[in-house]
């Protein structure tokens, strides 16, 4: 393990233990706490930079998942045109308008609705519909 990762883990465990002692929960110490869910009416925020690498990756993943699940693997990701994000269930909802290349030189725009946690494999494609 890299020293920076190890030190992060050690500090995280120490912080959790100190919190438990401060709260009197010495017998119930856990290594990682689950963040509280956001309020059901969390606001949508416009994506400030659609060229951001993480936003582009979410759009690309939406096209791949849709293509594989519908056997339309010929669809190719082009770019994200616009989008919004919303905190939800420990991750984010993403509503993106994605440009996709089809057979030949045709392109089309789709509304992609995904939920996920950046840096993990926890992702779900809720919908992918033509505009």
Buried (B, 14 or more C-beta within 10 A) or exposed (E): EEEEEEEEEEEEBEEBBEEBEEEEEEEEEEEEEEEEEBEEEBEEEEBEEBEEEEBBBBBBBBBBBBBEEEEBEEBBBBBBBEBBBBBBEBBBBBBBBBBBBEEEEEEEBBBBBBBBEEEEEEBEBEEBEEE
